[in-house]
Amino acid sequence: MSSTYFNEIWHQSQHECEQLAIIDYERQHQNVDTTVATISGVSGIISSSVAAAAESKALLQSSLYEFYLRYICLSNRLEDVYDNMIQPQKRELVRKLLDACLGRVVELKHDLVNIDLMEFSYNDDVVERLRLTPMDTELRIPRYFLREREQELEFRKRTMNEILIKLGWLEEHALEEPLTEIEAIRLLQMHERARQGRLRAHFMKEIRKEKGKAEERSEKERTDSGLMAAMKIQKMWRGHTARRITRRRKMDEMILIGMVPPPAAVLKERAEKLEKHNEHDVRRRHVAQQTYAAQFEARQVAIQEEIRQKHGATMKEDIADEIRAWIKDCYDKTGKLPDFPSEDQGGSLHIFSRPGTESEHSRSSARSSKESRKTKDKSKSPARSGDLNVNENQEDDVNFQPAVSVCLPDIRAEIEYFNDTWRDKDETGILSQAAYEDMIYAEKYQEVELEFRRAVDDVMRQEIELLQTMVGKKVKKSNKKTRRSGKKSKKKKEKDLTPDRSTESLYEELVTNGIIRKYPELNLKQFLGDKALTARNGTNPSPGDIRQILVEYCILPLGSEAIHSCTPLIRSVLLAGPRGSGKKALLHAICTEVGAVLFDLTPANIVGKYPGKSGLIMLIHLVLKVSRLLQPAVIYMGDAERPFMKKIPKTDRTDPKRLKKDLPKMIKNIATEDRVIFVGTSNLPWEADQKLLQSVYNRFIYIPRPDYGAMSHAWKTLLHKYSGGISNLDTSAMAKISDGYTIGAIDACLREVMTCKRKLQLRSQPLTNAELINVLCTRDPVYREEEEAFESWWSKTPLGRRRQRFLELEEERLIEEQAQQAKQGNGNKKKGMN
């Protein structure tokens, strides 16, 4: 598709984003005013406050969910535009707007969690009103997370392979060894004997042919027998071909009307053909993006240097004359020398930004004014809400008001810059996708001016000090900077135990000890299942809902520094579910989608490594230090309940309680600027001390066993890997029979049945349901008692307790309303009797 097409999509997305941001901004300020009024007038019984909250909750949830879905659709379109657009200046603006919209999606997700008191939110009325399908509401992972780090990831992968090969844990491609003299002689002998055998066979053929000529046979008999044989062959062959053509036509018709899925070979061929067709265009676009981006950076450097050389001296003189004129004017009016603003206050820019003091020389571009307005909006709004921990006790909180957005000022600033610069820009007839030099000049002129202004400000401060000394006035130095630096931070700076070691040596040490592990590359969409078609319970999400929440909680903050800096911080996530539900596959998918480094702190993995108390301190220090140096990073702990178990089995020799005291401190040491997340997996979370477990993990995500729809989809997808007669298998019946099993059990069952020998027999002996059922019966399903244990455990999590408390208050309110209605009814009856 052409660049004109993506320009049109970009302009449409900008227009929609502008309208959405205006409504979102107005709704947010209206909610803030409502919250202030509510807080100032809180009084009365708790039940009345719960009733008021319940009445407004549905309306607020519907409003937030609509914004949430609209921002998702907008982010998906902007991601497509950013991946295909070539012009570097446009891509820079689209990238900033895309990051801001994705950050807003994450913010709205956290608001919905606090309103619904569930990790998963649903509202069928909003989806129907917006005319969206479940596939439209699924948030796509930006492709630039990996594409812009290809060289870095390739270097890291190569480094890991070299270390593993050196340790002997990875087999290098074996080179073909040269033949010895004896092996060469044997090879020659084998070929010579084969040649002699072929020559002898040729001689025998000639002898048989001569003997055949000597035999006398009548020509008529030979002709009759030959015709009869030919007719029999023709009859059998024509019947066979006619039946084959009929079967093929019937199968094509069934595939056409959608009654039978296409064969796996056909699907693979179509996919390869489509991928080959698009690969050239995608590669061409990516090469063009890199070429124009390199040209853009080169022109920025050249134009900046040109401005310095041509206008540097004049610019300094004009700024200095302007400041001296201000000093003289102040001295003439007040008889005193003015106090020059410090660098933290903005220097001379602070002087001329006051009302009535405009600088004639300062060329404030549209971009700089919008950035200053954005910072002003951010200063008004509260800072990032830190780690939005649902583990805090908020059970008595009945006000369902969303938090103030940090990303919305960024969205508004980018929209205003687009309206000032790009909306009315005439690009008709401009086919080149090179950068506009007039825009580069205006931007770099502003940067150079700010750079020289800082230098001139330092000189002016020295001149004012000299003048004050000459006048006889003591110099007052600004203590604001010293006061700031003098404030003691509450968080102690962590001591570096390895100051003299390089990152490469630390990385090699952790790989050697098996702490940094190589993981299989799995995409998140390989976690089989679609999004929920209708509203569900919070403890029974669909696979698509699980994928989306991991994108919002883990992948987006890890993949982009801009998104991570403006969204609520989540330091740790616990994935809980039965064995085979896909917890470890989801962990590997998170690492793959962002190109993260995986640190494995599973108790069984660290047993015997870094022994003693000093060794444990060194292990935690190395993990935290290297994870910060190689961001993004994922710290993993399997069997997450074992460090907090009340009683360890005597047969367990892994010492799982080794990290019990240090894990909470380790999680708290993950700073707000670190793109590091701690992920735990557990299939027995109720065996841990819940108070300690909740002190480590911020979010708890339950992965249930798949329902009928997910199981049917899994059977069809996994069976498509094989060809032959598998398409005749009744996947619907298999999905019903395998109810209670996990997809991991289904995959293991298929791998056990479909051996190499069985694959070769598929054409003559199609696969039957009985073969799969016999193997499936040898595996344990997820029993109802285990499901109830998971649901009971989730109800004891902080979010589960808050939801349970709200439901109890809601039930009490309904009982009171029914009692009041009954009293009113009895009173009316007594009046009627009187």
N, C-alpha and C positions, 0 to 999 in steps of 0.2 A: 504494500500500500504506500501511497505517496506521502510526502511531508505535508502537503496541503490538507490531506484527510486528517492527519493527527493534529494539525493546527486548528482545524474546525472543532475536533473533539476537545481540544484544550480550551478553546474559547467558551464552548458550551459548559464545560466543567467549571470554569472560573465563574461564569454567570450563576450557575446553580449553587456553587460554594458561597458566593456573595449573599445570595438570598438566604441560604441556610444559616450563615454566620450572623446575619442581622437578627433573624428570629431567635437564634440560640442566645445571642447577647442580651436581647430584651427579656427573654424568658429567665435567664440567669439572674439579672438584676431584680426582676420582679420577685423571684424566689428568695433573694437575699433580703429584700424589704419585708416579705412575708415572714421570714425566719426571725428578723429583729422584732417585728410586732408580736410574734408568738412568744418569743423568749421574754419580752417585757411584760406580757400579760398572762403568764402561766399561773393558773390558780385552779382550785377545785379538786375534784376527785380524779383518781387515775383512770377510772373507767370512762369518764367523759372525755379525757384527753385521748384515750385509745380510740374512742368512737370518732372523734374528729380526725385522728390520723387515718383510720380505716376508710373514712369517706374520701379523703384526698389522695390516698395511696394509689388507688386504681387509676385516677386521672394523671397523677404525676408519673407513674410507671409507664402508662401509655405514651405520654409525651416524650419521656427519655428514650423509650424503646424505638420510637419513630426517628428521633435524631440519630440514635445508634445505627439503625439500618441505613438511613440516608447517607451517613458518613462512611459506612462500609462500601456502599455502591460507588460513592464518589472516589474513595481511595483506590478501589479496583480500577476505575477508569484512568485516574491519574498515574497509577503504576504502569498501565499499558502505554500511556502517552510517554512517560519518562523512558521506558525501555526502547521505544521506537523512534523518538524524536532525535534529530541530529544537531540542530543549532545549539551551541554550547551555552549561550546566555539564557535561552528559553529553558534549557534543561536544568540550569542552576535554580531558576525560579520555581519550576515544577517540582524539583527535588525538595526544596524547603516547604512548599505547600503540602506535598505528599507526606513528609515527616510530621508536619503539624496536624494534618487530618488523621493520620494513624495514631498520633498521641491523643487526639480528642476521642477516638474510638476507645482507646484503653481507659481514659478517664470516665467515659460514660459507662463502660463495663463495670468499673468499680462502684459507680453510683447505683447501677442496677442491682449489684450484689447486696449493697447496703439496704436497698429498698425491698427486694424480694426475699432477702435473708436466705438465698440459695446461690450456689456458684453458677447455675444455669438459668437464664431468663427466657420466657416465652410470652408471646402475645399474638394470637392468631388473627385478631381483628385488625391490628396494625399491618400485618403482612398482607392480609386480603385487601385492605384499603390502598396500600401502595402497589398492589398487583405484582408482587414479587414471588418467585419460586424459592424453595429452600436452597437451591444452588446459587441463586443471586445473593443470598444473605451470607454466604461463606466468604470470609476474609482471605484474600490471596496473600501469600508471602512475597514481598518485593524481591525481584530477581537480582537487584543490584547488591544485595547482601553478599552473594558469592561471586558475582561477575566482576566486581570492582576489587576483589581480593584474590584473583586467580593466581597471580604470581606468588603471593605470600603463602597461600595454602599449598601450592605445588612445592615450594621450597620446604615447608614444614613437613609435608608428607615424605619428601625425599630424605630429609634428615632423619625422620623416625625409621624409615626402612633401612637406612645405612646403619643406625644403631642396633636395630634388631638383627640384621645380617651379621654384624660384628659379634653380637652375643650368641649367634647360632640359633636364634628363635625363629628366624625366617629364612626359608630356602631361596637362594638366589638361582636364577635361571642357569642350569648346568650347561657348560659348553661341551660340544662334541669332541670326544677324545680322539686323537689320531690313531689309525689302525697300526697294529704291530705287524711284523713281517709274516708271522705264522697265520694271522687272521687274513692278511692280504692273499696269501697262497691258497687258503681254503676258499676264499671268495672266487678266485680265478678258477679253481677246480670245479666249483659248483656251476659256474656259468659254462665251462667247457663241456661238462657232462650233459647239461641241458641242450647245448648245441648239437652234440652227437645224437641225443635222443630225438630231436626234431628231424635231423637228417635221416635217421633210420625209419621214422614214421613216414617220411615222404617216399622213401624207396618202397615200403610195403604198400602204400596207396597206389603207386604205379603198377605194382605186380597184380593187385586185385583188379585194377581197371583192365589190364590185358586179359585176365581170366574171364571177366564178364563179357568181353567182346567175343570170346570163343564160344560162349553158350548160345545155342540157337533157340530162339523163341519166336513164335508167330507174332506178327505185328498187330493183328486184329485183337488177340487176347490182351496184349499190353494196352492197346487203346481203350478197350471196354473197361478194364479194371481201373485205368487211370481216371476215366470220366466218372465212374461211380464214386471213387474216393474223393474227387474234387467236389461232387455234389453234396456228399455227406459233410465235408469240411465247411462248404458254403452255408449249408443249413444251420449247423451248430453256431457258426460265427455270426450269421445275421440275427439269429435269435438272441445271442448273447449281447450284441451291440444294441439291439432294439430295447432290451430290458434295461441296459445300463443308461441309455439316453432317457428312458421314461423315468427311472429313479432320479436321475440328475435334474430333469425338468421339475419333478415334484418337489425336490429339495430346494431348488432355486425359488419356486413359488412360495414355499413355506418361509424361506428366509426373507423374501420380499415383503410378505404381509406381517412379518415379525413373530411368527409362531415358533420359529426355531432360530437360535442364535447362529451366526456364521461360524464356520470352522476356525479353529485357532490359527491355522496356517494362512487363511484368507485375511483375517484381522491383522496378523503380523505383517503380511505383504502390503496391505493398505497403509498401515502405520508407517512402515519403512518408506513407502512411496511418498506419503505426505511429508514425512520428516526430511527426506532428501530434497523434496520440492521447496520446503521452507528454509532449509539449512543454508542454502546459498544466500538468500535474501537477508537472513538474520546475521550471518557472518559479515556480509557486505555492510550492513547498517552499523554493526559494532565496530568494524574497522574504521568506517567513516566517523563515528562518534569519537574514537580515540584520536584520529588524525586532526579533526577540527578542534578538539579539546587541547591538544598539544599546540596547535597554532594560536589558540586563544590565550593560553598561558604565556607563550613567547611574545605575543603582541602586548600583553599587559605589562611585562617586564620592560619591553622596549619603550612603550609610551610613557611609563612612569619615569624612566631614566631621561627621556627626552624632555619631560616637563621639569624635572629637576635642573637640567642644564639650561634650558631656555628661560624659565620663569623663576628659578630658585632665588637668585639675588634680589630681583624686583619684589618677589613675594615677601621676603624677609624684611626689606626696607618698608614696605607698605604696612605690614603688621606692626613693626616697631613704631612707625610714625603714628599709627592709629592709637596704640597703647599710650604713647607719650602725650598725645593730645588729650586723652582721657585723664591722665594723671594731672596735667596742667589745668584742665577744666575743674577737676575736683579740688585742687589746691586753691584756685581762684575763688571758688564758691565757699569753701569751708575754712581755708587757711591752714589746712592740715593735709599731710600726705596720706593717700588712701591705703588701706590694707589690700594687698594683692591676693586674690583667691589661690588656694593651694591646688596642687595637681589633682588631688582627689575630688575637689569641688568643680573641676573643669577648666581651671586656669582662666585665660582671657575670654574663652567662649562663655563662661558664666557671667562675665561682665556685660557682654553684648547680647545675652539672651534675656536680660531684664527688660521690663516694659519701658519704652522710650529710649533705649540705647541700642540701636541697630548698627551693625557693622556693614559699611558699604563694600568692604573688600571681600567679606566671607561669602563664598558661593555655596550656599547650602542646597545640595541637590535634592530631588524628590526622594531618592533612596535614603539619604541621611535623615531627612525630616521624619520619614515613616519609621526609621529605626529608633529615633529619639522618642517618638510617640509610643512605640511598642515598649520601650523600657519604662516609660512613664506609666503605661497601663500595668506593666508587671510589678512596678513598685507599689501601685495601689492594691493589686491583688496579693493575697498571701503567698508566701513562698511555697515551693513544692511540698506536698503533704507527707514528705518522708516515707517511711515504711508504713503503708496503710495496713496496720495489723488488725485483723478481725479477732485476734485472740484477746484484745482488750475487753474489759467488762462493759458492755454497752446494752445490757439486758433491759435497763430501765429507760433507754432512749426510745421515745415514741415519735420523735420528729424526723420524718423521712425527707430531709432537705439535701439536695446534692451539693457537693463541694464546689468551690469557685474554681473555674478552669484556669490553668496556666497556659494551655495551648491556644486558647481563643484569641488573645492579643497577637500571637504570631500569625494566625490565619488572617486576621483583619489587616495586619501590616502588609502581608504579601498580596492581598487583594487590592489594597490601595496602591501599592507599587505597580501592579499589573494595570490598573485603571489609568494611572498617570503615564505609563511608559508604553504598554503594548496594546491596549484595547483599540485605540484609534490609529495605530501605526499602519501606514499604507505599505503593504508588501507585494502589491501586484507587479508581476513581471520579474520579481527577484527570485531566481532559481537557486542561487548559491546559498549554502547554509553556513557561510563563514560569519564570524562575529561582527557586530556593528562597531566601527572604531570610534564614532562620536560618543557612544555610550561608555566605551572603555575610557575615553579621554575625560569625560565628566566625572566618572567614578574615581579615577586615579588622581585627577586634579584635586579632588576633595581630600584624598588620603595624603597627598604630598603637602597640602596646605596644613592639615592637622599635624603632620610630622614637624614642619618648620615652625608652626605655632608653639609647639611644646618647647622647641629649642629657644625661640624668642622669649617665651615666658620665663625660662630660667635666667636669661640675661636681664630681663626687666625686673625680676625679683632682686637680683644683685644691685641693679641701679637704684632701686627704691631703698635698699639697705644703706647704700652709700649716701644717698640724699638725706635719709633720716639721721645718719651719723653726723653729717655736716650740719644739719639743723640742730643737733644736740638731743635728739629724741632717742630713747632706747628702743632697740629693735625687738618687736614682739614676734616670736616665731610660733607658727601654728603647731599646736600639740595634738591636733586631731589624728594625725598619722601615728604618732607615738602612742596615743591612747589606744588606738585600735590594735597596734601590735603588742601593747602591754597587756591586753586582756588575755587571761589564761584560758586556754581551751579546756573544756570539761573532759575531753577525750585525750588520754595520754598518748603521746607519739610512740608507736611500736618500735622497739629496739631491733636494729638490723643485725642478725647473728651471722650473716655471710656478706660482709661489705666488700670483700676483696675478690669475690667470685663473679664470673660473667654469667649472663643468662644462658648461654649455650651449655656451660658446664653443669649448671643447676638442672637444666632440662634433661641432659644426658643422664644425670644421677637418678632423677625420678623415673625416667624410662627404664633404666637398668633395674631399679627396684620394683618395677611393675606398678608404680603409683599412677603415672601417666600411661594410659592404655590406648591402643589402636582399636577403633570401633568400626563395625560394618556400616557402609554408607547406605542409609535408608531414607527415603523421602517420607514426609508426613502423610501424603496421600496414599501411601502403601498400607496405612492403618485402615483396614477395610470397613466400609459402612458409610451411609449417607446421613445428612442432617435430619433432625426430627421433622416430620410433616405436620404434626400437631403438638399442642402443648403437652408437657410431660411433668412428672414429679422430679424434684431436684436430685433424688437418689437413683433415678433411672434414666440417665441421659443417653442419647444416641452416640455412635462413634464420631459422627460429624461434629456434634457439640463438644466432644472431648478434644478433637483436633483444634477447634476454634479457640477454646479456652487456653490451650497450651500456646497457641500463636500469640494470644493477647497477654498472657502472664509471663511467658519465657522468651519466645522467639523475637518478638518486636523489640523489647527492651535490650536484649543481647545483641541484636543485629545492627542497631543504629544508635550512635551516641546522642543524636538530637532527640530521638524518641525517649531514650533512657533518662535524659536530663529533665524532661518535663512531665513524666508520668509518675504515679505513686510507686514507690520502691517495694519490690517483693524480693526478699533475700532467700527464701527457701520455700520449696513445694514438696508435699508428700503425695506420691501416687500409690493408692491402695486399691487392691482388687485381688480376686482369686488367681491361683496359679494358671498361667497360660492366657491371661487376659490381654497381654501386650504391653506391660509396664516397661520392660527393658527395651522393647522395640521403639516405644515412644521416646525414651531417653536418647537412644541412638539417632532418632529422627530430629530431635531438638539440636543435638550436636552437629548433625549433617547440614541442616538448613541454615545455620549461621557460621559453620566452619569453626566450631569451638574446640578447645583442648579439653579432654576428659580426664579428670582426676578421680581415681577409684579408692575410696576410704572404707570399703566394705570390711567388716571385721575379719572375715576369712582371708582377705587379700593382704592385710597389714600385719598378720600374725608373724612373729619372728623378725619383723623389720623395724629398725630404729628402736631397739629395746631400752627399757628404763625410762625414768621420768625425763631426763635430759634428751633422750632420743625422741620421746613423744613431743616435747616442746620444739625440737628441731624439725620434726615432720610437719607439724601444723604451720610453723614459720615458713618452711619451703613451699608448702601448698599455697598459702596465702600470697607469698611474694611472687612466685612464678605465675600464679593465676592473674595477678594484677599486671605483670609484665607481658603476658600473652593473652590479653583480652580479645574476644570474649572467651569465657571459661565456664565449665560446668563441673562442680564437685559432686560426686555421686556416692551414695551409700546404699547398698543392697541390704535386705533384712533390717530395715531401719528400726524395727521394734526391739532388736536384741540388746543394744546398749542400755535400754531403759527397762528391761525385764526385771521383775521383782525376784524371780528365782531362776538361776541359770542351770540347765541340766548338767549333771556330773560328767556326761560323755562329751560335753562341748569343750574343746581344747583351744578355741580361738580367742579366748579372753575378750568377749564382746563389750564388757563394761570399761574397757581401757579408755575410751573417748567420752565417757558419760559426763564428766565434769567440764571437759574442754570444748564440747560441741556448742553449747550456748554462747560461750565467749567467742568462739570462732565465727559464728553467724553474726554476732554483733560487730565484729571487726571488719565485716564487709561494708565498706564505706558507700555513701550515696553515689559517688562518681565511679565506682567499680562495676564494670559489666560482668559480674560474677554471680552465679546462682547455685544454690545447694539443692540438689534433687535427691530425695529418698524414695525407695520402693519397699512395699511391705505387703505380704499376703496374710499376716496375722497381727494387725495393728492393735487389737484389743488386749494383747498380752503385755503391752508396755504400760508403764506408769504414765497416765494421760497428762498429768500436770507437767512432767518433764518433757514429754513428747511435744506438747503444745508450746513449751518455751523455746523449742528449736525451730519448728515449722510454722510459717505464716499462713499457708494455704493447704487445704486437704481436699484432694480430688479423688473421688471414688469411681472406679472403672468397673461397672457391673458386667455380668455375663451377657452375651448378645441376645437380643430378642429374635423373633421369627424372621423379620425383614432383614436384619443384619446377617443372620445365619444363612438365609437363602442367597443373599448377595455374595457372601464368602464362598459358599459351595460353587456357585457359577464362576466366580473369578478364579478360584484355585484350580477348578477342573479345566478351565480354558488353557492352562499351561500345556496340556497334553492333547495330542491329536488322535484320530481314529474314531472308535465307536463310543467315546465318552459322551458325545452330544445327546445320545439317546437315554442317558441316565436321568431318572426322575429326581431333580434337585429339590423340588418342593417336598416330596416325601422324605428325602434325606434331612432337610431342614427341620421337619416336624419330629423325626425320629431322634435327631441329635439335640433336641431341646434340653438345655441343662449343661451342655458341654461348652467349652470356650473355643475360640477360633484357633488358638494355639494347639488344642487337642485335635481339631479337624486337620490342620496342616500336618501334624506329626502322623496322623492316621494315613493320610494320602501318601506321604513320603515312605511309609512302611509298606503300603500295598503296591505302589507304582515303582517296582524295581525295574532294572534294565531288561530282565527277561520278560516281565509282564508287559512292558511297553511294546516289545517286539511282537507279542501275541495279540495286541489290541485289534488288528485288522480282521483276524479270524475269530477271536473270542472277545467280544465287547465286554467292557467292565459292567459288573452287576452290583445291585445294592447290597446283596448278601455278603460279598467280599468286604465291603467297607464296614458293614454293621458288625461282622465278626471281629474285626480289629478294633472297632470303636468300643465294643463291649469290654475289652480288656483294660480300658482307662476309666478313671474315676471322674464322674461329673461333679458339678457344683451343687451340693445338696441344699435343701431349703434351710436347714439349720445354719449353714455357713452364710447364706444370704441374710438371714435374720441377725446373725452376729455382726455382719458388716453394717446393716442399717442401724442396729443398736449403737454400735461404735460411732457412726457418723452423727447420731443425735446427741452424743456427748462432746462433740467438737464445739469450739466457741460459736461458730455460725449456727450449728444445729441447736445449741442451747438457746441462742437468741430467737431462733425461729419458733422453738417449742414454747418459749415464754410468751411470744407475741400471739401464738395460736391459743394459748390458755387465756390470755387477756381478752382475746376476741370472743372466745367461747363464753367467758363470764359476762361480757357485754350483751351477747345474744340472750343469755338466760335472764338477765335483768330486764331487757326489753320485753321478753315474753311474759315475765312476771307482771310488769307494769300494764301490758295490754290485757292480761287476765284480770287484774284489779279493776281496770276501767270497764271491762265487760261485765263483771259482777256488780259494779256500782250502777251501770245502766239497767241491769235486770231488776235490781232492788227498786230503782226509781219507777220502772214500768209496773212492778207489782203494787207499789203504793198508789 
